[in-house]
Amino acid sequence: MKICRYLNAKEFLKDYESILLEQESVSQLILYNAYRNKDVDVCEKCMFGAVFDDGPLLLFCNVAPYNLIIFVPENINDKDTINTAAKLLADYINDHNIPISGINARQSICQSFIEQYQSLIPCRVEEKIGMDIMEIREVNDIKPVEGVQRLARLDEVKFITEWMIEFQLEALASEMDYEAALKKAELYIRDNKVYVYEDMDHNVVTMAIVARELVNGAAIAYVYTPHEYRGKGYAVANIYYLSKLLLDQGYKFCTLFVDKKNPISCRAYEKVGYTILEDNYEYLIIMQE
């Protein structure tokens, strides 16, 4: 079992893009980072690579300031092999003094990596969030709550920004700078990525944003409904119509991440047609002096 580290994302994609695309919803974070950096000849803040034996066991990337991301190809099923590969990666990162701020991966991989990493480096680890990666390829025939879906307008950027910040606090337990969120919201609106849903009284009651366009699909994020409108099916209606729209436009699938602490949302999306593919946990690594 060995580790192959690539000087740049382009060479990494040359060897592993096809494998990543076979499970695009699950590998989307690695693909996103690789595509963003594929024209950089040598990225000092980037690390792409694979743990392999006869073939790849784990694929990974670490692009500062983001977390280390680990992906397991679908044909690798032996738990002991996967755990050994994760520990080998922890050894490699320690031996080469590679700084990491956290880890995103299947929970079992996170646990194996963290166990080995903490045996080598004094650090504290905090679980930030556990999520399910969900995907839809065909929308179920359901009757959503009455209302109208439409694109958000630029004159609505203020409350879209506030909702993005609220989502970040509630779903991801992290703060978001207002000015940065405002610029991000304005860009999303200008790019026609923000979809809101109006109730029959023309109140805007929920939103969802097409945050990433993938090679074959689209990733939906920032699904947020203010407290006074929750429990009435508005978010489900918005996701239903948005997923249907994207699939009708030619995307092969839509994907979203759902907080494991919110099983109600998960069941609601399952009614629309979404299925859980894999869990994805995020752990923060805090170095100790």
C-alpha positions in Angstrom: 0.0 0.0 0.0 1.5 3.3 -1.1 0.7 7.0 -1.5 0.9 8.9 -4.8 0.9 12.7 -4.5 0.4 14.9 -7.5 2.1 18.2 -8.2 -1.1 19.6 -9.6 -4.8 18.9 -10.0 -4.5 18.5 -13.8 -2.4 15.3 -13.4 -4.6 14.1 -10.6 -7.7 14.4 -12.8 -5.9 12.7 -15.7 -5.6 9.6 -13.6 -8.8 9.7 -11.5 -11.4 11.9 -13.0 -13.3 9.0 -14.5 -13.4 7.2 -11.1 -14.6 10.4 -9.3 -17.3 11.0 -11.9 -18.7 7.5 -11.4 -19.9 8.7 -8.0 -20.1 12.4 -8.7 -22.5 13.4 -5.9 -20.3 11.7 -3.3 -17.0 12.9 -4.8 -18.2 16.4 -5.7 -16.1 18.3 -3.1 -12.8 16.8 -4.4 -13.9 17.4 -8.0 -14.9 21.0 -7.3 -11.4 21.7 -5.8 -9.6 19.9 -8.6 -11.5 21.7 -11.3 -10.9 25.1 -9.6 -7.1 24.4 -9.5 -6.6 22.4 -12.7 -4.8 25.3 -14.5 -2.4 25.9 -11.7 1.0 24.2 -12.6 2.2 24.0 -9.0 -0.2 24.9 -6.2 1.8 25.3 -3.0 -1.5 25.3 -0.9 -2.9 22.2 -2.7 -2.4 18.5 -2.2 -4.1 15.9 -4.4 -3.4 12.2 -4.3 -4.3 8.6 -3.8 -3.6 5.8 -1.5 -3.4 2.7 -3.7 -2.4 -0.9 -3.8 -3.4 -2.7 -7.0 -5.7 0.2 -7.6 -6.9 3.3 -5.8 -8.2 2.7 -2.3 -8.7 6.4 -1.2 -8.6 9.6 -3.2 -7.9 12.8 -1.3 -7.3 16.5 -1.6 -6.2 19.2 0.8 -6.7 22.8 -0.5 -6.0 25.4 2.2 -7.9 26.9 3.9 -10.4 24.1 3.4 -10.4 20.7 5.1 -8.8 17.5 4.0 -11.4 15.6 1.9 -11.2 11.8 1.5 -13.2 9.7 -1.0 -13.5 5.9 -1.3 -14.3 4.4 -4.8 -17.4 2.3 -4.8 -15.6 -0.9 -5.6 -13.6 -0.7 -2.3 -15.6 -2.4 0.4 -13.2 -4.1 2.8 -13.3 -2.1 6.0 -9.9 -3.1 7.3 -8.3 -2.1 4.0 -10.0 1.3 4.1 -9.1 1.9 7.7 -5.5 0.9 7.0 -5.3 3.3 4.1 -6.8 6.1 6.2 -4.1 5.6 8.8 -1.4 5.5 6.2 -2.6 8.9 4.9 -2.4 10.2 8.5 1.2 9.0 8.7 2.1 10.6 5.4 0.6 14.0 6.4 2.5 13.9 9.7 5.8 12.8 8.1 5.6 15.6 5.5 4.5 18.3 8.0 1.4 19.1 6.0 -1.0 21.4 7.9 -4.7 20.4 7.9 -7.6 22.3 9.5 -10.0 19.4 9.5 -11.4 16.5 7.6 -14.4 15.7 5.5 -15.2 12.0 4.8 -17.4 9.1 5.6 -17.5 8.8 9.4 -15.6 5.5 9.6 -12.8 7.0 7.6 -12.7 10.1 9.8 -12.5 8.0 12.9 -9.6 5.8 11.6 -7.7 8.9 10.3 -8.2 10.9 13.5 -7.2 8.0 15.8 -3.9 7.6 14.0 -3.4 11.4 13.6 -3.9 12.0 17.3 -1.4 9.3 18.1 1.2 11.3 16.2 0.3 14.9 16.8 -1.1 16.6 20.0 -4.4 18.0 18.8 -8.0 18.3 19.8 -10.8 17.2 17.5 -14.3 18.5 17.4 -17.2 17.1 15.3 -18.7 20.0 13.5 -21.5 18.4 11.6 -22.7 15.1 10.2 -24.6 15.1 7.0 -26.2 12.7 4.5 -25.4 13.2 0.8 -28.7 12.9 -1.1 -29.3 12.6 -4.8 -32.3 12.6 -7.2 -32.5 11.4 -10.8 -36.3 11.4 -11.2 -38.9 13.4 -9.4 -41.7 11.6 -7.7 -45.3 12.5 -8.6 -46.4 14.4 -5.6 -48.7 17.4 -5.0 -46.7 20.2 -3.3 -48.3 22.9 -1.2 -49.8 25.7 -3.3 -47.5 28.6 -4.2 -45.3 30.0 -6.9 -41.5 29.4 -7.4 -39.5 32.1 -9.1 -36.0 33.5 -9.3 -34.9 36.0 -6.6 -34.6 39.6 -7.6 -31.7 42.0 -6.9 -33.9 44.1 -4.7 -34.3 41.1 -2.4 -30.6 40.7 -1.8 -30.8 41.9 1.8 -33.1 39.2 3.1 -31.4 36.6 0.9 -28.1 37.6 2.6 -29.7 37.4 6.0 -31.2 33.9 5.2 -27.8 32.7 4.0 -26.2 33.8 7.3 -29.0 32.2 9.3 -28.6 28.9 7.3 -24.9 29.0 8.0 -25.5 29.4 11.7 -28.2 26.7 12.0 -27.0 24.1 9.6 -23.2 24.5 9.7 -22.8 26.0 13.2 -20.5 28.7 11.8 -20.6 32.4 11.3 -20.6 34.2 8.0 -19.3 37.8 7.5 -22.2 40.0 6.4 -20.3 41.8 3.7 -18.9 38.6 2.3 -22.4 37.0 2.4 -23.9 40.1 0.7 -21.4 39.9 -2.2 -22.0 36.2 -2.5 -25.8 36.6 -2.5 -25.7 39.3 -5.1 -23.5 37.1 -7.3 -25.9 34.2 -6.9 -28.9 36.4 -7.8 -27.2 37.9 -10.8 -26.3 34.4 -12.1 -30.0 33.2 -11.6 -29.1 30.7 -9.0 -31.4 31.7 -6.2 -35.0 30.3 -6.3 -37.6 31.5 -3.8 -41.1 30.2 -3.2 -44.1 32.5 -2.6 -47.2 31.4 -0.8 -50.7 32.3 -2.0 -50.5 35.7 -0.3 -47.3 36.5 -2.2 -45.0 36.2 0.8 -41.6 34.8 0.1 -41.5 31.9 2.4 -38.4 29.8 1.5 -35.3 29.7 -0.7 -32.8 27.3 -2.3 -29.6 28.1 -4.2 -27.9 26.1 -7.0 -24.5 26.5 -5.4 -22.4 24.3 -7.7 -22.9 23.1 -11.3 -21.2 19.8 -11.6 -20.2 17.9 -14.8 -23.4 15.9 -14.9 -25.5 17.4 -12.2 -26.2 20.4 -9.9 -25.7 20.8 -6.2 -28.4 22.6 -4.2 -27.6 24.4 -1.0 -28.8 27.2 1.3 -32.2 25.6 1.7 -33.7 27.9 4.3 -37.2 28.7 5.6 -37.8 31.4 8.3 -39.3 29.9 11.5 -42.7 31.4 11.0 -43.2 29.5 7.7 -41.7 26.1 8.8 -43.7 22.9 8.9 -46.0 23.9 6.1 -44.2 22.1 3.2 -42.8 25.2 1.5 -39.2 24.0 1.4 -40.3 20.7 -0.1 -42.3 22.4 -2.7 -39.4 24.6 -3.7 -37.0 21.7 -3.8 -39.6 19.7 -5.8 -40.0 22.4 -8.5 -36.3 23.3 -8.5 -35.2 19.6 -8.9 -37.7 19.1 -11.7 -36.6 22.2 -13.5 -32.9 21.2 -13.3 -33.6 17.7 -14.5 -35.8 19.0 -17.3 -32.9 21.3 -18.3 -30.7 18.2 -18.9 -28.9 17.6 -15.7 -28.7 13.9 -14.9 -29.1 14.4 -11.2 -29.4 17.0 -8.4 -27.7 16.6 -5.0 -27.9 18.2 -1.6 -26.4 17.7 1.9 -28.9 17.2 4.7 -28.0 17.6 8.4 -28.3 14.2 10.2 -29.9 16.0 13.1 -32.8 17.0 10.8 -34.5 13.7 9.9 -37.7 15.5 9.1 -36.1 17.2 6.1 -34.5 14.0 5.0 -37.8 12.2 5.0 -39.4 15.1 3.2 -36.8 15.1 0.4 -37.2 11.3 0.1 -40.9 11.9 -0.7 -39.7 14.2 -3.6 -37.5 11.3 -4.8 -34.1 11.9 -3.1 -32.2 9.0 -1.8 -29.2 8.8 0.7 -26.0 7.8 -1.0 -23.5 8.1 1.9 -22.8 10.0 5.1 -20.3 12.9 5.2 -18.9 14.1 8.5 -16.8 17.2 9.1 -14.3 17.3 12.0 -12.2 20.3 13.0 -8.6 19.7 14.1 -7.2 22.1 16.6 -3.5 21.9 17.2 -2.2 22.0 20.8 1.0 23.8 21.8 
